Amino acid sequence: MRILIAPDKFKGSLSAQQVAENIALGIRDVIPDAQIEIAPVADGGEGTAEVICNARGGAWVTCRAHGPLGNPIEARYVWLGESAVIEMSETAGLRALKNGVRDVLRANTFGVGEVLLDVAKRGAREIIVGLGGSVTNDGGFGMARALGFRFFGMQNCRAGASPAGSPIGNRKRLPYKDRETDVELTDGPTDLVGLAQIEPPVVAGVSPAKFSQMQPARLPLQLKIIAACDVKNPLLGENGATRTFAPQKGATPDELEMLERALTRLADAVTRELGCDFRNNPGAGAAGGLGFGLMSFCNAELRPGFDVVAEAVELEEKIKSADVVITGEGKLDSQTLEGKAPAGVALLARKFGKRVFAVVGRAAPDRQARDIFDGVYELGGSTSQARELLRERARELANTLKG
């Protein structure tokens, strides 16, 4: 019997690789001669880089960058020869916070731009950016500044509290006086409430037409950027980045209103100044609006994260050659059907007529989510017992397969 084990991580407990290995142990306890292949998966969130690195034989690279509140950090990404995989959470997620202190009004994605630049300097032709696990809500404002975009507002814009000289430092008055909007915005996302103008960097060989101090473009035009995400939220509105995700990042009701106005102002300015409007695109609201920012400032292609990972690890070919497919995740519920990896694995298995089972940490009483699998095995118990329980449930599954 040929068995493919392709789970996602159990968030906060085990990596996708660890989940797969423990399921394999349980299967072998009952079916010792089973031909088992392990192919951990992800959906664009945290763990995406590790999954692709292990499948493609990549190497981890470190670079200096800044965290969401300006603290210096060492960021990691995966190098694959002519392409790379980065996770935005590496510089704009919980792991990048100093002492775990959050501030959604100041947190920004400047570090994401710094990592993109480091990858570009290595000669990458393609970059996959995993969107997920963010503590930011800046629509890619910080990233764009790192890439050479400049943002200007009126002098009476809301003041920031960041120390001067940091990546989110205080506003800078421009040295020339021929501009009405002569305050450069370099703080957090709430600065965008007063945004009046965006100045893009100049492409090589093109003379700046408007202002003599425009910066040269810092990313090569031929660089392809793919933004991988597991949500379909637009940038704005009830289902947008702010109202859906910012409360989880500590935003109060008053702060939600301010952040929504800030992202609306950013979207309007991008439409006016850059001639594009991605605010309503599915996934634009991913990672605090970074999906929108990558499309607007980097001409990125936004794709479902599972599809990106499945292609990278050649999952279809592995499923075709298997008799049975086993997947899993920490929690199976209605969200599983909204772009999560186990649902993607199940759909591919069905496409090729394969039986597919799920081993999960917890399973909500959601019939629709359960029905995409031939069987669901729930761990129960505490996270400290996850390895042992995975092996136990895998034994139960193996006995079913034997019967």
URVENGI-V486237 format. One line per field, one symbol per residue. ss: DSSP state (@ for helix, = for strand, . for the rest). phi: phi as a letter, one per 20 degrees, with the letter a starting at -180 (. if undefined). psi: psi as a letter, one per 20 degrees, with the letter a starting at -180 (. if undefined). A space follows every 10 residues. Layout:
BEGIN
ss = ???
phi = ???
psi = ???
END
This chain:
BEGIN
ss = .====....= ...=.@@@@@ @@@@@@@@@@ ....====.. .......@@@ @@@@@@..== ======.... .========. ..=====.@@ @@=@@@.... .........@ @@@@@@@@@@ @....===== ...=...... @@@@@@...= ===....... .......... .==....... ..==....@@ @@@@=====. .=........ .....=.... ...======. .......... @@@@@@@@@. ..@@@@@@@@ @@@@@@@@@@ @@@@...... .....@@@@@ @@@@@@@@.. ====@@@@@@ @@..@@@@@@ ...======= ==.@@@@... @@@@@@@@@@ @...====== ===...@@@@ ....====.. ..@@@@@@@@ @@@@@@@@@@ @@.
phi = .ecddceefd gmccffffff ffffffffgd cfefedddbg cbcoefofff ffgffdmece cdbebcffdn ffbdddbddd odbbccdfff dccgfefemm fdaffdfbdg fffffgffff ffnfebcede drmeddbdmn gfgfffeofc cccffefgfd ceffnefdff fdfffddecf eddeeceeff gfgdfdbddf fefgndffed cfdfeffddf fffeddedcd cdfffdnfde gffedfgfen fegfffffff ffffffffff ffedmcbdge fgnfeflmnf gfffffdclf eecggffffg ffelfgfffg eeecdccraf bebffgfenf ggffffffff gdmdfcccdc fccffdffff fedfacddfm meffdgfffg fffffgffff fff
psi = poppomrrrn pjfqrhghgg hhghggghhh mhjqopppmq rrjibpiggg ghghhjkrqp qqqpaqahki pproqqrppk fjrqpqphih ikahhiqokj pqnhhhprkg hghggghggh hikqhqppop pqkqjrljjj ggghhhjiqq pqarhkrpqr jqpqirikar qppqiqjkpg nkppokbahi hihjphqpoq rpqpippphg pijqqqpipq hippppoprj rjqrgrahja gghghhhijj prghhggghg hghggggghg gghikqojhj ppihjqlkjh ggghhgijkq ppqphggggg ghjlhghhgh iqhqpparrh poahhhiljq ghhgggghgh hjkqqpqpoq gqoqlohghh iiqiqpopga arhijggghg hghhggghhg hh.
END
